Amino acid sequence: MSGDTAGSPLLTLLRQATSAWHGRVEAHPLMEAFARGQPGRGDYAAYLAGLLPVYRALEAGLEALADASPLTALRVPALYRSRAIEADLATLGVPPSAAWTSRLSARIEAWAREAPHCLAAPAYVRYLGDLSGGRVLRARFASALDVPAASLAFFDFGDGQAALRATWLATLASLRLERAHTEQVAAAAVLCFSDHEPLFDEMVAAARAAVFRVA
């Protein structure tokens, strides 16, 4: 943990609360196949289609925050992935309508309506994960899928990815939430991680559907 974020109560609690689940999600067979650089195009298409509603819900929720909310700092368009996913699906010849509502995307929509401070949880889980592993996966996917790396927009944060990650961590560390809200965000992050297991299972099943059998 860098010096400028080491004293953050929110980041400390998030890391402590999610450490076990983080490893468990990374051990899912789909993620292990991706880490080995063994995705098929159908796997990648189903992965994107499963994530699209998650990012749409998160990004719509962030944009709908009241301007007085401390969480408006989490509105960072450079991190938003919805349009990148739509572009990648188009490259693969898969319509966005192939996406489905998952337990995770429905949960994020509920948080946006009922407990907006909890949006910090999926923002932490998804964007930090994207920034941490995206560059490595992008190179592996480009080789495995036999497509130009430039067509893998989901993983592309530009040349300043390391700086963007540092800025994102500092932004999360700077959030000043009530203690009760901080604890609720940590609990919400655990739910986000746990919801990824059934979502990944759904992706594996969906990859066998005709719409994802891309050439």
C-alpha positions as CSV (number, residue, x, y, z in Angstrom):
1,M,0.0,0.0,0.0
2,S,1.5,3.4,-1.0
3,G,2.2,6.0,1.6
4,D,-0.5,8.3,0.5
5,T,-3.2,5.7,0.9
6,A,-1.8,3.7,3.8
7,G,-3.8,5.6,6.4
8,S,-7.2,5.4,4.6
9,P,-9.8,3.7,6.8
10,L,-11.9,2.9,3.8
11,L,-9.1,1.2,1.8
12,T,-7.8,-0.6,4.8
13,L,-11.2,-2.0,5.6
14,L,-11.9,-2.9,2.0
15,R,-8.7,-4.8,1.7
16,Q,-9.2,-6.7,4.9
17,A,-12.8,-7.6,4.2
18,T,-12.2,-8.8,0.6
19,S,-8.8,-10.5,0.8
20,A,-10.2,-14.0,1.0
21,W,-12.8,-13.5,-1.6
22,H,-10.3,-11.9,-4.0
23,G,-8.3,-15.1,-4.1
24,R,-11.4,-17.2,-4.4
25,V,-12.7,-15.3,-7.4
26,E,-9.3,-15.4,-9.1
27,A,-9.3,-19.2,-8.7
28,H,-12.5,-19.6,-10.7
29,P,-11.8,-21.8,-13.7
30,L,-12.8,-19.0,-16.1
31,M,-10.3,-16.6,-14.5
32,E,-7.6,-19.2,-14.4
33,A,-8.1,-19.9,-18.1
34,F,-7.9,-16.2,-18.8
35,A,-4.7,-15.9,-16.7
36,R,-3.1,-18.7,-18.8
37,G,-4.0,-16.8,-22.0
38,Q,-6.5,-19.5,-23.1
39,P,-9.7,-17.7,-23.8
40,G,-11.8,-18.5,-26.9
41,R,-13.6,-15.8,-28.7
42,G,-16.9,-17.1,-27.4
43,D,-15.5,-17.0,-23.8
44,Y,-14.4,-13.4,-24.2
45,A,-17.7,-12.4,-25.8
46,A,-19.7,-14.0,-23.0
47,Y,-17.4,-12.4,-20.4
48,L,-18.0,-8.9,-21.9
49,A,-21.8,-9.5,-22.3
50,G,-22.0,-10.5,-18.6
51,L,-20.1,-7.5,-17.5
52,L,-21.9,-4.9,-19.7
53,P,-25.0,-4.6,-17.4
54,V,-22.6,-4.4,-14.4
55,Y,-20.8,-1.4,-15.8
56,R,-23.9,0.2,-17.1
57,A,-25.5,0.0,-13.7
58,L,-22.4,1.3,-11.9
59,E,-21.8,4.2,-14.3
60,A,-25.4,5.3,-14.4
61,G,-25.5,5.2,-10.7
62,L,-22.3,7.3,-10.4
63,E,-23.6,9.8,-12.9
64,A,-27.0,10.1,-11.0
65,L,-25.3,11.0,-7.6
66,A,-26.3,14.3,-6.1
67,D,-23.7,16.9,-6.7
68,A,-23.2,17.3,-3.0
69,S,-22.4,13.6,-2.5
70,P,-18.7,12.9,-1.5
71,L,-18.9,10.1,-4.0
72,T,-18.9,12.4,-7.0
73,A,-15.2,12.1,-6.9
74,L,-15.7,8.5,-8.2
75,R,-17.0,9.9,-11.5
76,V,-14.0,9.3,-13.6
77,P,-15.0,8.8,-17.3
78,A,-11.5,7.5,-18.1
79,L,-12.4,4.4,-16.1
80,Y,-15.9,3.8,-17.5
81,R,-16.0,0.6,-19.5
82,S,-19.5,0.4,-21.0
83,R,-18.7,1.9,-24.3
84,A,-15.4,0.0,-24.5
85,I,-17.4,-3.3,-24.0
86,E,-19.9,-2.3,-26.6
87,A,-17.1,-1.6,-29.1
88,D,-15.5,-5.0,-28.4
89,L,-18.8,-6.8,-28.7
90,A,-19.3,-5.1,-32.1
91,T,-15.8,-6.2,-33.2
92,L,-16.7,-9.8,-32.3
93,G,-20.1,-9.5,-34.0
94,V,-22.1,-9.9,-30.9
95,P,-25.1,-7.5,-30.3
96,P,-25.3,-5.7,-26.9
97,S,-28.7,-7.2,-26.5
98,A,-27.0,-10.5,-25.8
99,A,-26.1,-9.1,-22.3
100,W,-28.1,-10.3,-19.4
101,T,-29.1,-9.0,-15.9
102,S,-27.1,-10.7,-13.2
103,R,-27.4,-10.7,-9.5
104,L,-24.5,-8.3,-9.3
105,S,-25.9,-5.8,-11.8
106,A,-29.3,-5.9,-10.1
107,R,-27.6,-5.4,-6.7
108,I,-25.8,-2.3,-8.0
109,E,-29.0,-0.9,-9.4
110,A,-30.6,-1.3,-6.0
111,W,-27.7,0.4,-4.3
112,A,-27.9,3.3,-6.7
113,R,-31.6,3.8,-5.6
114,E,-31.4,3.0,-1.9
115,A,-27.8,3.3,-0.7
116,P,-25.7,5.3,-3.1
117,H,-22.7,5.3,-0.8
118,C,-22.4,1.5,-1.5
119,L,-21.5,2.3,-5.1
120,A,-18.0,2.8,-3.8
121,A,-17.8,-1.0,-3.5
122,P,-18.3,-2.1,-7.1
123,A,-16.2,0.9,-8.2
124,Y,-13.4,-0.4,-6.0
125,V,-13.8,-4.0,-7.1
126,R,-14.2,-3.6,-10.8
127,Y,-12.1,-0.6,-11.7
128,L,-9.1,-1.4,-9.5
129,G,-9.2,-5.0,-10.9
130,D,-9.3,-3.6,-14.4
131,L,-6.4,-1.3,-13.8
132,S,-4.3,-3.9,-12.0
133,G,-4.5,-6.8,-14.5
134,G,-5.8,-5.3,-17.7
135,R,-2.5,-4.7,-19.5
136,V,-1.3,-8.2,-19.0
137,L,-4.6,-9.7,-20.1
138,R,-4.8,-7.5,-23.1
139,A,-1.5,-8.8,-24.5
140,R,-2.5,-12.4,-23.8
141,F,-6.0,-12.0,-25.3
142,A,-4.7,-10.4,-28.4
143,S,-2.4,-13.4,-29.0
144,A,-5.0,-16.0,-28.1
145,L,-7.9,-14.5,-30.0
146,D,-5.7,-13.5,-33.0
147,V,-7.0,-10.0,-33.0
148,P,-5.1,-6.6,-32.9
149,A,-4.6,-5.4,-29.3
150,A,-6.2,-2.2,-30.3
151,S,-9.5,-4.0,-30.8
152,L,-9.5,-5.0,-27.1
153,A,-10.9,-1.7,-25.9
154,F,-12.1,-3.1,-22.6
155,F,-8.5,-3.4,-21.4
156,D,-7.2,-0.2,-22.9
157,F,-6.7,2.7,-20.5
158,G,-4.1,4.5,-22.6
159,D,-0.5,5.0,-21.9
160,G,-1.1,6.5,-18.4
161,Q,-2.5,3.4,-16.9
162,A,-0.1,3.2,-13.9
163,A,-0.7,6.9,-13.1
164,L,-4.5,6.4,-13.5
165,R,-4.3,3.5,-11.0
166,A,-2.4,5.6,-8.5
167,T,-4.9,8.5,-8.9
168,W,-7.8,6.1,-8.5
169,L,-6.4,4.7,-5.2
170,A,-5.8,8.2,-4.0
171,T,-9.4,9.1,-4.9
172,L,-10.7,6.2,-2.9
173,A,-8.5,7.0,0.0
174,S,-9.7,10.6,0.1
175,L,-13.3,9.6,0.5
176,R,-14.7,10.8,3.8
177,L,-17.6,8.6,4.8
178,E,-19.4,8.1,8.1
179,R,-18.1,5.1,10.0
180,A,-21.3,3.2,9.5
181,H,-21.2,3.9,5.7
182,T,-17.5,2.8,5.6
183,E,-18.5,-0.5,7.1
184,Q,-21.4,-0.9,4.8
185,V,-19.2,-0.2,1.8
186,A,-16.8,-2.9,2.9
187,A,-19.7,-5.4,3.4
188,A,-21.0,-4.4,-0.1
189,A,-17.5,-5.1,-1.6
190,V,-17.7,-8.6,-0.1
191,L,-21.1,-9.1,-1.8
192,C,-19.6,-7.8,-5.1
193,F,-16.9,-10.4,-5.0
194,S,-19.2,-13.2,-4.0
195,D,-21.6,-12.3,-6.8
196,H,-18.8,-12.8,-9.3
197,E,-18.8,-16.5,-8.8
198,P,-22.4,-17.1,-10.1
199,L,-21.7,-14.5,-12.8
200,F,-18.6,-16.3,-14.0
201,D,-20.6,-19.6,-14.0
202,E,-23.3,-17.8,-16.1
203,M,-20.5,-16.7,-18.5
204,V,-19.2,-20.2,-18.9
205,A,-22.7,-21.5,-19.7
206,A,-23.5,-18.5,-22.0
207,A,-20.3,-19.1,-24.1
208,R,-22.0,-22.2,-25.4
209,A,-25.0,-20.3,-26.8
210,A,-25.2,-19.7,-30.5
211,V,-25.0,-15.9,-30.2
212,F,-21.5,-16.2,-28.7
213,R,-20.1,-18.7,-31.2
214,V,-18.1,-16.1,-33.0
215,A,-15.6,-16.9,-35.7
